[in-house]
Amino acid sequence: MTIEFSQFANAGVAEEGSIIVGLAGGVNARFTFPAFSSTTWNIIDSNITMTANNGYVVNSMGAVVLDLPTDIALGETFEIAMFGSGSFIIQCASGQQIRVGNAITSVAGSITSSQIGDVVRLLVCTTTQLMVLSGVTGDFALS
């Protein structure tokens, strides 16, 4: 985020995501916020390696393994929704862990959905730690 205090010329050009605020004495403030990033959704029915900032609707009668990529960065997200009657397994890469509330997987562990309608949103907190931000679940199994 950028916060600048300066005088802008009338009819000046603002950057995308900027909010221009006029203040007394001809001084203006410009607040620039990160651009909104939407999730790209994919329907899958077989094992894959996920891509950051993507969502996956799992439509399968069996178990589908969704591998986390080895190279992850702060702020990236992954979203998974179980639509079929099977289950999904989110598999950590080497050195990674997922925190679900106050529980955490083992290193290179996994979380497994337990029923249709399970939904989870993961946030990358460090290059090796992810956290469940939100989810609707019967009860995820951690390993």
TORPA-184342 format. One record per residue: residue number from 0; residue in three letters; x, y, z of N, C-alpha, C in turn. Coordinates in pm, whole numbers, plus 50000, padded with zeros to 5 digits. Layout:
! residues N
(NUM; "ALA"; (X; Y; Z); (X; Y; Z); (X; Y; Z));
...
//
This chain:
! residues 143
(0; "MET"; (50085; 49883; 50000); (50000; 50000; 50000); (50090; 50123; 50000));
(1; "THR"; (50051; 50222; 49923); (50125; 50347; 49914); (50040; 50460; 49969));
(2; "ILE"; (50098; 50541; 50054); (50029; 50661; 50102); (50120; 50779; 50071));
(3; "GLU"; (50068; 50873; 49990); (50148; 50989; 49951); (50071; 51116; 49985));
(4; "PHE"; (50144; 51217; 50028); (50087; 51349; 50052); (50160; 51446; 49961));
(5; "SER"; (50089; 51498; 49864); (50150; 51594; 49773); (50040; 51666; 49698));
(6; "GLN"; (50079; 51763; 49619); (49982; 51835; 49537); (49975; 51768; 49402));
(7; "PHE"; (49854; 51739; 49358); (49833; 51681; 49226); (49772; 51787; 49137));
(8; "ALA"; (49813; 51787; 49014); (49758; 51884; 48918); (49612; 51851; 48892));
(9; "ASN"; (49532; 51955; 48867); (49394; 51931; 48828); (49394; 51845; 48703));
(10; "ALA"; (49299; 51753; 48696); (49286; 51660; 48583); (49407; 51570; 48570));
(11; "GLY"; (49478; 51546; 48681); (49592; 51455; 48679); (49546; 51310; 48666));
(12; "VAL"; (49638; 51221; 48644); (49607; 51080; 48624); (49636; 51004; 48753));
(13; "ALA"; (49540; 50924; 48798); (49557; 50840; 48917); (49587; 50697; 48871));
(14; "GLU"; (49660; 50624; 48954); (49688; 50484; 48925); (49565; 50400; 48956));
(15; "GLU"; (49556; 50283; 48890); (49447; 50191; 48920); (49453; 50153; 49067));
(16; "GLY"; (49339; 50155; 49133); (49333; 50122; 49275); (49358; 50241; 49366));
(17; "SER"; (49388; 50359; 49309); (49415; 50478; 49391); (49285; 50544; 49433));
(18; "ILE"; (49287; 50601; 49551); (49177; 50683; 49599); (49237; 50819; 49630));
(19; "ILE"; (49188; 50922; 49563); (49239; 51057; 49581); (49148; 51130; 49680));
(20; "VAL"; (49208; 51189; 49781); (49133; 51261; 49884); (49184; 51404; 49887));
(21; "GLY"; (49093; 51503; 49868); (49133; 51643; 49875); (49133; 51692; 50019));
(22; "LEU"; (49240; 51759; 50057); (49253; 51813; 50192); (49264; 51965; 50184));
(23; "ALA"; (49253; 52030; 50295); (49260; 52176; 50299); (49397; 52224; 50252));
(24; "GLY"; (49403; 52343; 50199); (49529; 52405; 50160); (49586; 52351; 50030));
(25; "GLY"; (49505; 52282; 49949); (49552; 52233; 49820); (49637; 52107; 49829));
(26; "VAL"; (49649; 52049; 49947); (49727; 51925; 49962); (49633; 51807; 49947));
(27; "ASN"; (49671; 51710; 49870); (49589; 51592; 49846); (49660; 51469; 49901));
(28; "ALA"; (49584; 51370; 49933); (49642; 51242; 49975); (49600; 51136; 49875));
(29; "ARG"; (49694; 51052; 49836); (49663; 50942; 49745); (49691; 50811; 49817));
(30; "PHE"; (49591; 50726; 49826); (49604; 50594; 49887); (49592; 50491; 49776));
(31; "THR"; (49694; 50410; 49757); (49692; 50307; 49654); (49684; 50171; 49722));
(32; "PHE"; (49581; 50096; 49690); (49561; 49964; 49747); (49589; 49858; 49642));
(33; "PRO"; (49627; 49739; 49684); (49655; 49634; 49586); (49532; 49606; 49500));
(34; "ALA"; (49556; 49571; 49377); (49446; 49538; 49287); (49378; 49410; 49335));
(35; "PHE"; (49248; 49402; 49314); (49171; 49284; 49353); (49210; 49167; 49264));
(36; "SER"; (49231; 49054; 49325); (49269; 48935; 49250); (49159; 48830; 49268));
(37; "SER"; (49100; 48788; 49160); (48992; 48690; 49170); (49048; 48549; 49158));
(38; "THR"; (48971; 48454; 49205); (49010; 48314; 49200); (48970; 48255; 49067));
(39; "THR"; (49058; 48178; 49005); (49027; 48103; 48885); (48979; 47965; 48929));
(40; "TRP"; (48859; 47926; 48887); (48801; 47800; 48930); (48817; 47692; 48825));
(41; "ASN"; (48843; 47569; 48872); (48864; 47453; 48786); (48780; 47337; 48838));
(42; "ILE"; (48718; 47261; 48748); (48648; 47139; 48786); (48743; 47024; 48758));
(43; "ILE"; (48767; 46940; 48861); (48861; 46830; 48846); (48799; 46700; 48895));
(44; "ASP"; (48852; 46589; 48842); (48808; 46457; 48887); (48924; 46359; 48901));
(45; "SER"; (49047; 46414; 48895); (49166; 46329; 48912); (49276; 46408; 48983));
(46; "ASN"; (49379; 46339; 49027); (49489; 46400; 49103); (49556; 46511; 49025));
(47; "ILE"; (49595; 46619; 49096); (49664; 46731; 49032); (49760; 46796; 49131));
(48; "THR"; (49850; 46879; 49077); (49927; 46973; 49159); (49857; 47107; 49143));
(49; "MET"; (49818; 47167; 49255); (49742; 47291; 49251); (49830; 47408; 49208));
(50; "THR"; (49764; 47512; 49160); (49827; 47638; 49125); (49775; 47744; 49221));
(51; "ALA"; (49863; 47829; 49269); (49824; 47934; 49365); (49714; 48022; 49308));
(52; "ASN"; (49628; 48070; 49399); (49519; 48160; 49367); (49417; 48097; 49272));
(53; "ASN"; (49405; 47965; 49282); (49306; 47890; 49205); (49213; 47819; 49300));
(54; "GLY"; (49093; 47790; 49251); (48995; 47712; 49325); (48966; 47585; 49249));
(55; "TYR"; (48933; 47480; 49322); (48909; 47350; 49261); (48778; 47292; 49311));
(56; "VAL"; (48687; 47262; 49219); (48565; 47192; 49251); (48592; 47045; 49217));
(57; "VAL"; (48595; 46962; 49320); (48627; 46821; 49302); (48496; 46747; 49276));
(58; "ASN"; (48483; 46692; 49156); (48362; 46620; 49117); (48401; 46476; 49086));
(59; "SER"; (48411; 46397; 49191); (48458; 46260; 49177); (48387; 46171; 49277));
(60; "MET"; (48376; 46042; 49244); (48319; 45945; 49338); (48428; 45882; 49423));
(61; "GLY"; (48555; 45903; 49386); (48667; 45847; 49461); (48749; 45957; 49525));
(62; "ALA"; (48859; 45917; 49586); (48950; 46013; 49649); (49037; 46081; 49544));
(63; "VAL"; (49049; 46213; 49553); (49133; 46291; 49462); (49240; 46360; 49546));
(64; "VAL"; (49367; 46347; 49505); (49479; 46408; 49575); (49513; 46539; 49507));
(65; "LEU"; (49515; 46647; 49588); (49554; 46779; 49540); (49686; 46814; 49607));
(66; "ASP"; (49794; 46806; 49532); (49927; 46836; 49585); (49948; 46987; 49589));
(67; "LEU"; (50004; 47035; 49701); (50046; 47174; 49707); (50176; 47190; 49629));
(68; "PRO"; (50193; 47300; 49558); (50320; 47321; 49488); (50434; 47341; 49588));
(69; "THR"; (50555; 47309; 49547); (50670; 47322; 49637); (50708; 47468; 49658));
(70; "ASP"; (50681; 47553; 49562); (50718; 47694; 49570); (50594; 47777; 49598));
(71; "ILE"; (50575; 47817; 49725); (50459; 47897; 49763); (50508; 48027; 49827));
(72; "ALA"; (50423; 48129; 49823); (50463; 48261; 49875); (50352; 48320; 49960));
(73; "LEU"; (50392; 48403; 50055); (50300; 48470; 50146); (50184; 48533; 50071));
(74; "GLY"; (50062; 48506; 50119); (49943; 48567; 50064); (49874; 48487; 49955));
(75; "GLU"; (49939; 48386; 49901); (49873; 48304; 49800); (49762; 48222; 49867));
(76; "THR"; (49660; 48188; 49789); (49548; 48110; 49842); (49518; 47991; 49752));
(77; "PHE"; (49452; 47894; 49812); (49403; 47775; 49743); (49263; 47748; 49798));
(78; "GLU"; (49166; 47722; 49710); (49030; 47694; 49755); (48985; 47562; 49695));
(79; "ILE"; (48922; 47478; 49778); (48880; 47346; 49735); (48738; 47322; 49784));
(80; "ALA"; (48653; 47269; 49696); (48514; 47237; 49730); (48483; 47096; 49681));
(81; "MET"; (48429; 47012; 49769); (48392; 46875; 49734); (48249; 46873; 49685));
(82; "PHE"; (48233; 46849; 49555); (48100; 46846; 49495); (48053; 46704; 49473));
(83; "GLY"; (48146; 46614; 49442); (48111; 46475; 49418); (48094; 46399; 49548));
(84; "SER"; (48069; 46272; 49537); (48045; 46188; 49656); (48173; 46129; 49713));
(85; "GLY"; (48287; 46160; 49654); (48415; 46107; 49702); (48475; 46193; 49811));
(86; "SER"; (48604; 46210; 49807); (48674; 46293; 49905); (48795; 46356; 49837));
(87; "PHE"; (48855; 46455; 49905); (48980; 46510; 49854); (49084; 46506; 49964));
(88; "ILE"; (49208; 46495; 49921); (49323; 46495; 50012); (49413; 46608; 49966));
(89; "ILE"; (49440; 46704; 50056); (49535; 46812; 50025); (49668; 46768; 50082));
(90; "GLN"; (49763; 46740; 49993); (49892; 46685; 50031); (49999; 46794; 50031));
(91; "CYS"; (50064; 46811; 50147); (50173; 46908; 50158); (50295; 46858; 50082));
(92; "ALA"; (50373; 46951; 50032); (50503; 46918; 49974); (50604; 46902; 50088));
(93; "SER"; (50723; 46860; 50056); (50828; 46840; 50156); (50850; 46967; 50238));
(94; "GLY"; (50846; 46955; 50370); (50871; 47068; 50459); (50748; 47151; 50493));
(95; "GLN"; (50636; 47128; 50425); (50516; 47209; 50447); (50424; 47149; 50554));
(96; "GLN"; (50344; 47236; 50617); (50242; 47196; 50713); (50118; 47283; 50695));
(97; "ILE"; (50002; 47228; 50732); (49877; 47303; 50727); (49820; 47308; 50868));
(98; "ARG"; (49784; 47429; 50911); (49720; 47449; 51042); (49570; 47459; 51022));
(99; "VAL"; (49495; 47380; 51101); (49350; 47384; 51103); (49311; 47418; 51246));
(100; "GLY"; (49277; 47545; 51271); (49251; 47587; 51409); (49378; 47570; 51491));
(101; "ASN"; (49368; 47498; 51604); (49488; 47479; 51686); (49557; 47345; 51657));
(102; "ALA"; (49510; 47273; 51555); (49574; 47148; 51514); (49662; 47175; 51393));
(103; "ILE"; (49765; 47093; 51375); (49856; 47111; 51262); (49896; 46974; 51209));
(104; "THR"; (49913; 46966; 51077); (49955; 46840; 51017); (50101; 46813; 51052));
(105; "SER"; (50143; 46691; 51030); (50285; 46661; 51040); (50354; 46728; 50920));
(106; "VAL"; (50485; 46734; 50922); (50561; 46790; 50809); (50536; 46699; 50688));
(107; "ALA"; (50503; 46759; 50575); (50467; 46687; 50452); (50343; 46602; 50472));
(108; "GLY"; (50257; 46645; 50566); (50134; 46572; 50595); (50022; 46611; 50501));
(109; "SER"; (49899; 46584; 50544); (49784; 46611; 50457); (49659; 46637; 50540));
(110; "ILE"; (49559; 46693; 50474); (49426; 46698; 50533); (49331; 46631; 50433));
(111; "THR"; (49231; 46563; 50486); (49139; 46485; 50403); (48996; 46526; 50434));
(112; "SER"; (48919; 46550; 50329); (48778; 46581; 50348); (48704; 46455; 50389));
(113; "SER"; (48590; 46474; 50454); (48518; 46357; 50502); (48381; 46338; 50438));
(114; "GLN"; (48332; 46439; 50366); (48198; 46424; 50309); (48172; 46525; 50198));
(115; "ILE"; (48068; 46498; 50121); (48025; 46591; 50017); (47992; 46726; 50082));
(116; "GLY"; (48026; 46832; 50016); (48000; 46966; 50068); (48116; 47024; 50147));
(117; "ASP"; (48222; 46947; 50170); (48339; 47002; 50239); (48401; 47111; 50152));
(118; "VAL"; (48435; 47222; 50214); (48496; 47336; 50146); (48608; 47388; 50234));
(119; "VAL"; (48722; 47424; 50174); (48833; 47478; 50252); (48903; 47586; 50171));
(120; "ARG"; (48948; 47690; 50241); (49029; 47797; 50181); (49157; 47806; 50260));
(121; "LEU"; (49271; 47788; 50191); (49403; 47791; 50254); (49475; 47921; 50221));
(122; "LEU"; (49544; 47974; 50321); (49628; 48093; 50304); (49773; 48055; 50332));
(123; "VAL"; (49863; 48095; 50243); (50006; 48073; 50266); (50054; 48181; 50362));
(124; "CYS"; (50105; 48137; 50479); (50154; 48230; 50582); (50305; 48244; 50577));
(125; "THR"; (50376; 48139; 50541); (50521; 48142; 50518); (50548; 48046; 50403));
(126; "THR"; (50671; 48030; 50363); (50703; 47939; 50252); (50682; 47793; 50288));
(127; "THR"; (50655; 47763; 50415); (50632; 47625; 50456); (50504; 47607; 50539));
(128; "GLN"; (50436; 47715; 50573); (50319; 47706; 50661); (50195; 47763; 50593));
(129; "LEU"; (50088; 47683; 50593); (49960; 47728; 50541); (49859; 47719; 50654));
(130; "MET"; (49752; 47799; 50643); (49648; 47799; 50745); (49513; 47793; 50677));
(131; "VAL"; (49421; 47715; 50736); (49284; 47713; 50687); (49218; 47843; 50733));
(132; "LEU"; (49181; 47927; 50636); (49114; 48054; 50666); (48967; 48032; 50694));
(133; "SER"; (48908; 47948; 50617); (48765; 47922; 50632); (48734; 47786; 50572));
(134; "GLY"; (48623; 47733; 50614); (48580; 47606; 50558); (48449; 47561; 50615));
(135; "VAL"; (48381; 47480; 50540); (48261; 47413; 50585); (48296; 47266; 50578));
(136; "THR"; (48281; 47197; 50686); (48330; 47061; 50689); (48254; 46974; 50787));
(137; "GLY"; (48250; 46845; 50755); (48202; 46749; 50852); (48308; 46735; 50959));
(138; "ASP"; (48431; 46717; 50918); (48545; 46707; 51009); (48665; 46662; 50927));
(139; "PHE"; (48763; 46748; 50908); (48882; 46712; 50832); (48971; 46622; 50915));
(140; "ALA"; (49027; 46522; 50850); (49125; 46436; 50914); (49263; 46490; 50880));
(141; "LEU"; (49349; 46504; 50980); (49487; 46553; 50960); (49582; 46436; 50977));
(142; "SER"; (49689; 46439; 50895); (49794; 46337; 50912); (49929; 46403; 50907));
//
